[in-house]
């Protein structure tokens, strides 16, 4: 039987670039309410059963349930293992917000493909209108999808879903990186691109794609057009195909020999 992986958010954020485990062997603590509900109510686990806990610090923690009810679960850390599932390149996905469950699908699968962070983008052809509390509620919902994808895929780092912004706002606040966008008419191959400081920024439009004005703005911001074949891809297909190709070329999808 597979040991369940459970995310346990830390009360205090980790220091930047910290390489030390956030939990200690032998430490006993209560899971947060959401994790406790999943373990105690959904999985119906009990004292003595094994879990794997992760906090987003790059480590996996073997754990044993000390006590469990439908609302409260205490665990003890029994072992600490470094998790080496992260890609050598950090890919920041700027994804045009799409309708329905397409956005949820992109978030889930992009985590499986090793994305490092995600910014949902309001673009000219975006059909989703959100603001204020509704926007923050949606962002938190998307973040939960990311956490679930990390639990499933074995990642110990949790990508951040950043606050949705307009495309011009996103383009104006990006650090140095290899910047890529998709264009069926592009002539330069992906293999000819050079990664900057192991950072890649990938821009994918919503349903209907980016407008000519947005394409021009991306070009002004040094986004390089790349081709993923002669066919026009749907927004969710484009994002996942692009992530796969980028990870194969620059990351870890080709294995250790890449």
N, C-alpha and C positions, 0 to 999 in steps of 0.2 A: 504494500500500500504506500502510495506517495505521501511524503510528509508535507503538510500544508505550509506554504510560505505566507507570513503575515507581516504587513508593514506597521511599524510602531513609530509614529512621529515623535521627535524629541521636543521637550518643553523649551529647551534653549537651543538656538541654531548653532551649528558647528562653526568653529573658527575657519576662516578661508584657508584653503590648501592644507587643512589638518589631515594627517595620515594616521592618527591614533584612533583605535576603536572607541566608540562612544559608550559601549556597555562593557562590563567586566565579568569574567567567569565567576560563577557563584552568585551573581547579583539577582535579587528577587524584586520584581516590580509588577504592578498591575497594567495590563494592556489598556489602551484608551477605549472609550465607549464603543466606537465603531468596530474596532478589532475584536473587543470582547463580545459584542453582539454576534459577530460572524462566527467566532470560535465556539461560544457557548450556546447560542440559539440556533444558528444555521447548521454548523457542522456537528453540534451536540457532542463536543469532545469533553473529556473528563480528566481528573487528576491522574498523573502518571503517563499520559500520552505525550508524544513528541511533536514539536513544532520547529519551524525555522523562522527566525525573526530577522528583519532588516530595518535599518533606520535611515538609509540614504547616505551612509558614510563610506560605502565601498566594501563593507564586511557583511558576511552572513553569520548569524548567531544560532547555534543549536540550542534548543530550549526544551524544558519539560514543564508541563502544567502542574502547578502546586495545588491550585484549587480552581474550581470552575462552577459558575452558575449561568443563568441566561443573561445576566447583566454584568457580572464581574468575573474576570479571569486573572489569576496571578501565575506568573511563570518564573522559572529559574534558568539562568544561562548556564549551559553545560559545556560549551565549546565555541571557539571563535575561528572563523576561516576567512581569509582574504578572498574577495570575489573579483575575478579577472575577466568579467564579461563585457567591460566597456571598450568601445572602439577607440583606436588611437587618434581619430579625428573627431572634433566636436562640431556637429552639424546643427545649425540653428535654422529651423524651418519657419519661414513666413508663409502662412497658409491662408489664402482667401477664404473667408467664412462661407460655407455652403449650407443648403437647407437640409432639414430632416436629420436622418442618422448618418449622412455621408461624412459630416465633420467628426462624429464620434468614431466612425470606422477609421478615418485617417489618423486620428490621435492614437487609437489603440495599436494599429499596425505600424505606425512610425516609431512607437516605443519598441516594439519587437525588432525593428530594423536598426535600432541603436541611436535614434535622434537624441541630441543633448538638451535642446530647449525648443519651445514652440511659441510663436506669436500669431494668434488669430488676427487676420487683417480685414478691415472694412475697405472694400474697393468699390469702384463706380458701378460694377455689375453685381455687387453683393445684394441678395434679396432678403437678408436678415437684418431686422431693425431692433437693436437692444441698447439700453442706456441705464445708468444709475444702478439701483439695487438689482434689477433684472439682469444686467450685464455681469455684475459680480457673482450673482447666483449661478449664472451659466458658466462662468470661468471656474468656479469651485466644482461644478458638476464635471466639467472637462478634466479638472485635476484628479478627480476620483477615478475617472476612466484611465488616466495615466498610471495611477497607483495600482489599480487592478491589473493592468498590462504588465507592470513590473513584477507583481507577485507571480503572474503566470509564466513570464518569460525568463525568470531567474536573474533579473537585473537587481543590483544593490544600490544603484544611483537612481534617484527619481527625477526625471526631466521636469522642468518648471513650465507650466502653461502661463505665459505672461499676460498681463492685462491687454485685451484687444485694443488696437489702435488703427488709425487710418494708414494707408500705404505711404503717403508722404511723411507722416510722423515716424514710421518705422525706418524709412530710407534715410532720414536725417540723423538717426541716433545709433548707427551701426559701427562697431569697432572694426579695425582692419581684418580682412579675411578674403578668401577666394569666394567670389559672389557669382552665383549661377542662376539662370532662369531658363525656361524651356521655350524653344522655338523650332517648329518643324522645318523652317527654312535655313536654320543655322548651318554654317559651313565649317566651323572649327570643331574638331573632335574633343571630347572630354579628356582624353589622355594627353592632350597638348596643354592643358591647364596646369598651373602650379599652385599648390596649397600654401597659404600664408599662416605661419605659426599654428599649424594643425587646426585651423579654424575654417569652416565652410558655412556660407549662408546661402540657403536655397529658397527661391521665391516661386510659389505656385499660385496661380490665379483661381478664382471660384468658377462655378458653372458659367459658361459664356466667355471665360478667359479674361485677360486684361485688355483694357482699351488701348488704342494707339498712344494716347497721352501717357498712360501708366507705363507702357513699354518704353517710351522715350525717357520718362523719369527714371526708370530702373537702369537704362543704359547710361544716363548722366551720372548715376550713383555707382558706375563701374560694374554692373551686373553683366556677365558674359553669357550670351545665348548659346545653348547647347541643344543638339538634336537627339531625340530618343526614338529615331525611326521615322518613317514617312507618314504614319497614321496619327490622327488627332485623338488624344486620350482624354477621357473624362477626368475631372479634377482629382478624384480620389485615386484613380489609376495612375495619373501623372505623378502625384506626390510619392506614391510607394515605388513606382518604377524608377523615378529619379533617385530616391534614397538607396534603392538596391544597387543601381549602377555606380553611384558615388561611393558607397561602402565597398563595392567590389574593386573599384579603381584605386581608392585611397585608404580604405578602412580595413575591415577584417572579414568580409564575406568570402574572400578567396582563401581564407585560412592563414596560418602562420607564415606561409611561404610568399604571401603577397608583398 
